[in-house]
């Protein structure tokens, strides 16, 4: 990984950790696969930190530009697959 996660300097240390965990699970979904419940729980926490849809899109676009991974696709797939426990892109 030779890129930076998008973060906001106004976030607390715990919020930064939680956002980094979210983006880390997005990476993992592409590389190895993740448990759906872990991903959804992390996404829900991310949405507490970034409640604005426009800010979420902006941060996700920065992440996608740097990493090539698309958070929206991962979350969409997780929401569509009710009975699957593992999300793999």
Backbone torsions as a table, in degrees:
resi	resn	phi	psi	omega
1	UNK	NA	111.9	179.7
2	UNK	-118.4	50.9	179.3
3	UNK	-150.4	168.8	-178.8
4	UNK	-106.9	147.1	173.5
5	UNK	-78.2	143.5	175.9
6	UNK	-72.9	123.5	177.6
7	UNK	-135.0	159.1	178.8
8	UNK	-108.9	128.2	-176.9
9	UNK	-65.5	-15.3	179.6
10	UNK	-83.8	-10.4	179.4
11	UNK	-71.4	150.7	174.5
12	UNK	-72.9	167.3	178.2
13	UNK	-57.5	-43.4	-179.6
14	UNK	-65.1	-38.9	178.2
15	UNK	-65.1	-39.8	176.7
16	UNK	-62.1	-44.5	178.3
17	UNK	-59.6	-44.1	-178.8
18	UNK	-65.6	-39.6	178.2
19	UNK	-68.2	-41.5	177.1
20	UNK	-62.0	-40.6	176.9
21	UNK	-60.6	-41.9	178.3
22	UNK	-59.8	-52.4	-178.5
23	UNK	-65.5	-32.1	176.2
24	UNK	-63.5	-39.7	177.6
25	UNK	-69.5	-32.6	175.1
26	UNK	-61.3	-46.3	176.9
27	UNK	-57.9	-47.5	-177.3
28	UNK	-62.4	-35.2	178.3
29	UNK	-61.2	-35.7	178.6
30	UNK	-78.4	-35.6	-171.8
31	UNK	-89.4	-42.3	-173.8
32	UNK	-131.1	-31.2	-173.3
33	UNK	110.3	150.8	180.0
34	UNK	-137.2	157.0	174.8
35	UNK	-71.3	134.2	-177.8
36	UNK	-57.6	-46.2	-176.4
37	UNK	-63.8	-33.4	176.9
38	UNK	-67.1	-44.1	-179.4
39	UNK	-64.1	-46.2	-178.9
40	UNK	-65.1	-41.2	178.6
41	UNK	-63.3	-42.0	179.3
42	UNK	-67.9	-38.8	178.0
43	UNK	-65.2	-41.5	178.6
44	UNK	-61.2	-39.4	176.9
45	UNK	-66.9	-41.4	176.9
46	UNK	-57.5	-42.4	-179.3
47	UNK	-68.5	-25.3	173.5
48	UNK	-68.0	-36.2	-178.6
49	UNK	-80.3	-37.7	-177.1
50	UNK	-122.5	75.2	-176.4
51	UNK	-73.6	-22.6	-177.9
52	UNK	-77.1	126.3	179.0
53	UNK	-61.9	-39.4	-179.0
54	UNK	-67.4	-39.2	177.5
55	UNK	-67.3	-39.3	177.2
56	UNK	-59.4	-46.7	179.9
57	UNK	-61.9	-41.0	-179.7
58	UNK	-63.7	-47.1	-179.8
59	UNK	-65.5	-42.1	180.0
60	UNK	-64.6	-37.0	178.7
61	UNK	-65.9	-39.6	176.3
62	UNK	-62.3	-44.0	179.9
63	UNK	-63.2	-45.1	179.9
64	UNK	-61.9	-42.7	-179.4
65	UNK	-60.8	-39.4	-177.9
66	UNK	-80.3	-37.9	-170.9
67	UNK	-104.9	-26.9	-173.7
68	UNK	88.1	-4.4	-179.8
69	UNK	-94.7	140.4	-175.6
70	UNK	-110.2	101.5	-178.9
71	UNK	-55.8	-40.7	-177.8
72	UNK	-56.4	-43.6	-179.3
73	UNK	-63.8	-39.6	-179.7
74	UNK	-65.6	-47.7	-179.0
75	UNK	-65.4	-41.5	178.4
76	UNK	-59.7	-45.5	179.3
77	UNK	-63.5	-40.7	179.5
78	UNK	-62.7	-39.9	-179.3
79	UNK	-71.6	-31.7	-178.9
80	UNK	-74.8	-31.3	-174.8
81	UNK	-97.9	87.2	-176.5
82	UNK	-66.1	-41.6	-171.7
83	UNK	-93.4	-5.2	179.4
84	UNK	-82.1	138.7	178.4
85	UNK	-95.8	-24.6	-177.6
86	UNK	-114.8	131.8	176.4
87	UNK	-106.5	121.6	178.0
88	UNK	-133.6	126.6	-179.5
89	UNK	-94.2	NA	NA
